[in-house]
């Protein structure tokens, strides 16, 4: 493997038994390039240089994701809700009072917690807020699209997940949604509901599945990009 640095980005080039030059940005912010054995390394470096703008954007997205996943829950910190960025404000309340969250002017998430509340406690309050905010939206879209698609799901559950926005249990006719959807826009949330309900018609992500999406929800690709 050949390793070099460009604009503080570590590039790793490895010749393999592949047909094309493939560039991937890993979670550690390093770039891994696989290329055919016959290709000249200097040519590969030129390709990487031409893709540098794309690489930097990918790294920026990874940094933003990392910031979102490692929250300290202090005033001034940015949090996503309903497709927008909000500034968090922490307010102290008496221990006997219930902790809660209020949205202020579509700009601030006001969190009311005991003075010595831990990060874990604040995260728990935030997750409860996300879940409670998501329920009425999921209910609305489930009812709407169950009628449109003529399907009869037996229910759904909400759970915080790392890799999936939703999943459909075909056998039980139930759906699981990620509570992190509360951070996304209504359009993105609706798409996930449609997507998972569609699996009650077509189990697999095949040509028929996407043809049905195109027919019932023509702008699904726009919503999909919002999730990304």
Beta strands, then each sheet from edge to edge (+ up, - down):
strand 1: 2-6
strand 2: 9-16
strand 3: 22-25
strand 4: 31-36
strand 5: 78-81
strand 6: 84-93
strand 7: 100-104
strand 8: 108-114
strand 9: 155-159
strand 10: 166-169
strand 11: 174-178
sheet 1: 1+ 2- 4- 3+
sheet 2: 5+ 6- 8- 7+
sheet 3: 9+ 11+ 10-
end
